[in-house]
Amino acid sequence: MPTATAKPRTRKPASVPAPTPAPDTLRLLAALHELYAATRERWYAGDLPDVAITVIPAGRRNALGWCSRDERWTNTANGASLRELNLAAEHLNRTPEEIAATVMHEAVHVWTQANGIMDTSRNGKYHNAKFRDAATAHGLTCEQMEGHGWARTGLTDEARAWLDALEYDREALTLARATEGRATRRQGSPFIVYTCQACGFKVRATSADPQEGDYADGLAHCGEAMRRQA
């Protein structure tokens, strides 16, 4: 008696999950790299080394950002080495313009180091006239800070106009690390400004992190306590 031949089973094609938005941290790092790359092309005519950008807690540092003097990162595939550019995670609760100014400040250090220019002393805290000259040649204003030399930088009018017209993921620059375990910035939370009465340095926090006295981490660049601005 003839038997029925079993039909071969056909496999259904695997369904591809719908793409999900990139995690906020990934978008943040990508936006910072966009800013750095744009800075290299506009202000250094491409003559600025690549870096590994990291976002880490400031710890005991009174700094918005810092970079390594040596090349601490190595690509194991091709042997390429990179300096490290760090941004303080707690101080990303600022405007995109202020964050961009920090990236540009650190880019100056990367450029001077790559060109053998000693632009700081006192373990990187004192910014000398060589830093001032390099900063003002690359889109930044530069003012003196007591005990820190020419460390206070900002965007020139030309740099501000360039940044306003630049197409990059500004919305990614809304993520900041909480201080002392408090909640990070929430969508739509109003900002609270903390100001150093000595040097004028400002930090913006949110209503999710109210401080009636000193700013959470205590000190501005100059070492003075920061107070909530009325």
N, C-alpha and C positions, 0 to 999 in steps of 0.2 A: 504494500500500500504506500503510495507516494506520501512523502511528508512535506509540510509547508516549509519553505525556505525563510529563515528569519531575516527580516530586513535590517541592514546595517544601521546602527544608531548614528544619528547626526548630532554633532555638538552645536549647541547654540553659541553664537559668538559672545564672548565675554562683554558684559556691559561696561562701558567706561564711565566712571563717576563724573558728575558735573564738576568743573573747576571751582575751587573755593577761593575766596579772597586770600591774598598773602597775609600771614600773621603780622600783627602790628610791628613786632620787633624786626622782622625781615624788611618790611617797608621802610622802617626808620633807618636801618643801616644802608639800604639802597639809596634813600634820599640823601643821606650824608655823603655817600660816594658820588652821587650826581653833583652835589655842591662842590666837592673837591675837584672833580674832573672839569667842571665848568670854570672853576677858579684857575686851574692850570692853563686852560686854553685862553681865557680872557686876559689874565694878569701876568702870566709867565710865558706866553707864546709857546706853550707845550713843554717848556724846560722846567719841569717840576717832577720829582720822582714819585712813582706810585707808592702808596702806603697801605697798611692794614689798619682800618678804622675799627676801634672798639669802643663800647660804651660800658663803663664800669663805675662803681661807687668812688667818690672822691676820697673817702676815708679821712685822714687827717690833713689832706691837702686843702689849702685855700685857693683853689684853682677851678676855672671853668673847663679847662682842657690842658693837655700837655702831650709832648711827643718824645720818643726815645732818641737818644743821640746815635745809637747803633742800630743795625738792621737785625731786629729780633725775630722776624718771621722768615721762613724759608719754604719755598715751594719744592716739595720732595720730587715732583715730576721733572722739573726743568732746572732746579737749583737756584732760581731767582730769589733774591733777598729783599725784604721790605722793612722800612722803619715802621714803628707803631705810632699811630695818632689816636689818643684817647680823649673822649669827652666825658665829663662828669655826669653820671646818670641823674643825680638829684637836680642838676641845673639845666635840664632840658625842658623845664617848665617855663620857658621864655618864648619870645616871639620868634618866628622863622628868621627874621632879620638879625636878631641878636645871636641866634645859633649860627647863622651863616658868618657873622663877624668873628665868632670864635673859631670856626673852621679856617677862615682866612688868616687869623692870627697864628694858628698853629702851622698853617702852610708856610708862613714866613720862616718859622723855625726850621721846617723841613728843608726849605731852599737854602738858608744860610748854612746849615749843617752839611748839605750836599756840596756846597761850594767852599767849605773850609773856613767859614766865617764864624768867629766866636762872638755870638750876639748876647750872651748872658753870662752871669757869674753868680756866686753864692748858691750853687747847686740849682741853677736855673731860675732863681727867684728875681735877680736883679737884671733888668733889661737895659742894655747900654745903647750908646748912640748908633752903633752899627745895626742894632735891631730897629731903631727908629728910622734910619735911612732906608732899610730894606722894606719896612712896613709902609712908609709913605710912598714908596715907589711901586707898591703893589695894591693900591686901592684902599688903604687904611689911613685914618687919622691917628695921631699918636700924642698922648699927653703923659706927663710925669705923675707917678704915684709915690707918695712918701715911702721910702724904704724899698721900692721896687723898680725905680728908674722909669724908663719909658714903657711901662707895662699896660697902660690903659689905652685900648684901641677901639676904634669904631669905623663905620663905613664912611667914605667920602661921599659927596653928593653924586659923583659919577658912578661910584660903586653901588649906591642905593638905587639909582635909576636902572643900572644894569640888572640888579637883583630883582627889581620889580617886574622887569620884562622877561626874566629867565623862566623857562618852562621846566619845572621840576615838581616833584610830589610834595608840595607844601603841607598837605593835610597829614602826611606821615609824621610831621614834627609836632605831634600832640601827645606823645608818650614820654613820661618821665618817671623815674624811680621815686617811690615814697621815702620820706625821711622818718627814721625811727618806727617803721612798721605801719605808718598811716596810709590811708587810701591814696592812690594816685589821682591825677587830674581826671575829673568827670566831664562828660560832654555837657556843655552849657553852664558849667560852674563859673561864677564870677571870680575875677582875680583879686588877690590882696597883694599889695606891694610892700616889701620890706626894704628899708633904706639905711645905709650907713651914714650917720650924721657927720662923720669925719671926711670921707672921700667921695660920698655921693653914689657909691655902687648900689645897684638895685637888683632885687630878685623878685619874681612874681610867683605867688603861691595861689592856692584856690581855697574856697570856703570849706573844702573837705579837709583842709589842713590849717585850721585857725590857730593863730598864736597871739595871745594878748600881750605877751612880752617880747622877748628876743626871737629872732628867726630861728627855726628849728636847729640848724647846725651852728648857729652862734656868730660866726665871724665873716667879715667881708675880706677883700684882698689885703687891706691895710691892717688887719688884725683887730679891728674895732667891732663891737657888737652891733648887730643890725636891729632896727626897731620897726614895728608896724607903722606904715604911713597912714595918717588919718585921712 
